[in-house]
Amino acid sequence: MQGPELAEPLRHPGPADGPRLMLAGSRIEERVVTLAAGIPLEIAIAEALNGADSAWIRFADGHGDLRFVLPDRATDGLHGAWYSTPRDSADTPLYRAGIVWGWREGRVFGHCHGLWGGTMGHLLLDASQLTRPVRARAMLFPDARFTASEDAETAFTLFKPEGHVNDRADAALLRLAPHIDLCDGITDAVRKLGWARAQVEGIGSLNTACFADGSILDSHASEFLISDGVATGFRADIAIDIVGIGGIRAAGLLRPGANPICVTAEIILLRRA
């Protein structure tokens, strides 16, 4: 935790003229799958999902040889934020991970945030592998998917939902753009869907994190994984684990209205009564 001085507001290279909230609805197909050890996690997931190109995957209590990056400042004069150099952690307990599975550059691709060893961050699925098989919970979305495209505002290639919203949807894929408050964006999405209540899961980044207990993770850029979340069209209670520049960490319930998106948030909304 840091002091009261907050990180400076993030500046991205392009204009903030794209949609700030993107939604696509879908039915859900739930599966429990086994992720194989000894091969890149990206391949293990693709094999376990048997060709599916749209999913949200979570698992816990894994163990692996991991390669990952942490959030960092950009030094290229273009991006508003960037990543650290890759780090390796051999034979490491992987406590919890969440993976958005979609489509990028003509093939399936996974965006993963998780907690392992003494840290957390952005796991590189093509360069990490489990050292023992693990059971994972997968939600497949047959009517929508996240597809990566170039984003003029941030100069990143980012997942954005493709599909439509209809009354039969049991889930919605949500993308929130930079500077939108995470809790406010989620409540806006639930209101647009016309749902009474939603369970909230997903990953993303914040430009500082302010918690309901008054604590602050003061970081220009960060990576988060939602640990627990529920929302209506009027209120969102979102708890996260988060890591900032240099590996500083925090966890807890967010304070609504005080947590602007850094680069993106990729959120899964699950319809609840």
Secondary structure, DSSP 8 states (H G I E B T S, - for coil): ---S--------SS-S-S-SEEEEEE--EEEEEEE-SSSBHHHHHHHHHTT---EEEEEEEEEEEEEEE-EE---SSS-S-EE---EEEEEEEEEEEEEEEEEETTEEEEEEEEEETTEEEEE-TTS-EESS-EEEEEEE-TT-EEEEEE-TTTSSEEEEEES---TT-SEEEEEE-TTSBHHHHHHHHHHHHT-SEEEEEEEEEESSEEBTTS-EE--SSEEEEEEEEEE-SS-EEEEEEEEEGGG-EEEEEB-TT--BEEEEEEEEEEEE-
